[in-house]
Amino acid sequence: MTYFPEEVVEHIFSFLPSHSDRNTVSLVCKVWFPKLRVLTVKGKPHFADFNLVPPDWGGYAAPWIEAAARGCVGLEELRMKRMVVSDEGLELLARSFPRFKALVLISCEGFSTEGLADIASHCKFLRELDLQENDVEDRGPRWLSCFPDSCTSLVSLNFACIKGEVDSASLERLVAKSPNLRSLRLNRAVSVDTLSKILMHTPNLEDLGTGNLTDEFQTESYLRLTNALEKCKMLKSLSGFWDASPVCVPFIYPLCHQLTGLNLSYTPTLDYSDLTRMISRCVKLQRLWVLDCISDKGLQVVASSCKDLQELRVFPSDFYVAGYSAVTEEGLVAISSGCPKLSSLLYFCHQMTNDALITIAKNCPNFIRFRLCILEPRKPDAMTNQPLDEGFGAIVRECKGLRRLSISGLLTDKVFMYIGKYAKHLEMLSIAFAGDSDDGMMHVLNGCKNLRKLEIRDSPFGDGALLGNVAKYETMRSLWMSSCNVTLKGCEILASKMPMLNVEIMNELDGSSEMEENPGDFSKVEKLYVYRTTAGARGDAPNFVKIL
Amino acid sequence: MSTSSTNSAASPAVSGLDYDDTALTLALPGSSSTDPAAADRKRAHADHDHDNNKQLQPPSPKARAVGWPPVRAYRRNALREEAAAAGCKLVKVAVDGAPYLRKVDLAAHDGYAPLLRALHAMFASCLAFVRGAEDGVLARLVDSATGAEYVPTYEDKDGDWMLVGDVPFKMFVDSCKRIRLMKSSEAVNLSPRSSSQ
């Protein structure tokens, strides 16, 4: 490409209609790097969310920030997910990019409120500070006071994951001088009174995450809150509800009719009747996140009230594997029959049946994301004791646009035969405690043409499957296998056949000495992570990671 | 939510609860493939003639699975903090013969009956819930394999072991420190049950 003038290259690229194609192209175009405005980086494998990746594995943000500070000072937006970010990194970020506008950190760790203080102090044009579910060390509320008076550009501020106290006066001042604020998500420390005061300054607010809504507050506080909420005519999305007492529910009623998004999934204190009183009024709801306390009966209320529902997530309130969940296949069947626009689902329940899944597939052929988690591993159809192959088979057959799928329950190789045969647009597949033999994994590798991410745990797939279609991995972003049957030898063969891949193995049991031993080792590999690379092995791997 | 609570004691007896299964191995509840109580967890209205001895597929993992269910640590921690803040009352529950204890939130239940249903659900692999008491209020907990009856007891603030059900529920929630499902053969020394509820 270096022999084409830049204008020609850019003209050619302008014919690329799709965002993701342009992104792909930009990654290999050195000429473009200095002009980079928006950078999105994802670090650890997805299963790191569930503690399957040991700490110190990697995913450090510092090298990225340093490289950007050297090479593209026009950077305006940085989005990072599952990375380790330090306060020093945040300070460097704050000082290096004069036009910096937006920082989005999702499921990151390693930094404290002091790093946020630097961001607040130095990013004069900050529009967006969005901290989603990060593990942030609390070093006091000072950071919120660090926004200079001249900073009036905030559009989005989300600090719901900050664990400590905030200074209410600073918060009120900040909101009062931010006329463009559209999205504001507070943390648990913010009281009802502070919330009411803040809302008097945010007539354009579209998305609100409340502070705590305990019933320690007097009714007058709640009346003030209702008045303040009524001023927010544009408010469409509500979350937070930390420690929410049932007493607070009626005070939210005036808002319900305009809500398109509602997240009650952090509120175990509201039971089925509180939840349904609220949700039955939310007739425009498109996105709902709840806990399974809502129960099947509550989901029936959702089904009859929320006809525009597109995304539903039902999380478990009890994390014990065979714990009691008030939600079963019946709730999901009701939803599917009442909400035909449903396209995105995450559903934790304690039982499922093939019949239910077949019905759901017929009712909702528009699924793009379907993630079902039956709490007990390998649990069969609750009525027939059969595997759930047919049920999931129906899902992939009917939902022709399916891009993401997570399966659970008792499953044989047959379900993978269906997935390989029908899930032609599938991009991400998550497998746990499923399958009988290498055939299962082979069906997926051979059949799913658009597969990008495959993550597997506790399933009987071994070297035969791993090595059965090695060229496939070059078309994929990554493969994760843990507690399967792949051996060191199999991984070594993969690494030697595919030099463009990094084959990382992790053995918890201080495997460094064991792994050096004999190249013909048939010992099982506990964790395997395979991904494409143009730069060879990474230099920051800890000693429990071996890159073959 | 109606997990089956009305299976009669006449459900097919499998060859006795194998007490090797209750030795200290870390098995998931309901993990044994010949577990008769797996049938108990089906819907109460399922009147089909199930073959309760049908062999299930490959045996479940023996150890508790790390990172399962797949819920982010952030969410787990947040919910745990909220439970603590909401003044929930988590107490340990022990069952004679079971390999591990559970915890139940007393504040999450309205009365004795829902609490006992929840205890049944937790220990469904070891016990079957039988509705059999004369006043029909406090149904008994029976091991369907051996027929042994279990009596819910609790340790109160004074350190005494009491029979569950004698005092008003809220008073019980306040004074209960932990619960033990005791084999009724051992429960002879506890205070007599009153019929008032």
Interface residues (C-beta under 8 A of the other chain):
Chain A: F47 D49 F50 N51 L52 S107 E133 N134 D135 C161 T214 W242 D243 S265 Y266 T267 P268 T269 S295 D296 F315 P316 S317 F319 Y320 V321 A322 G323 Y324 S325 A326 V327 T328 F348 Q351 C373 L375 E376 P377 R378 P380 A382 M383 N385 P387 L410 T412 S430 A432 F433 D436 R457 D458 P460
Chain B: M1 T3 L28 P29 G30 R41 K42 R43 A46 H48 H50 K54 L56 Q57 P58 S60 P61 R64 A65 V66 G67 W68 P69 P70 V71 R72 A73 Y74 R75 R76 A78 L79 E82 A83 A85 A86 R102 A118 A121 M122 A124 S125
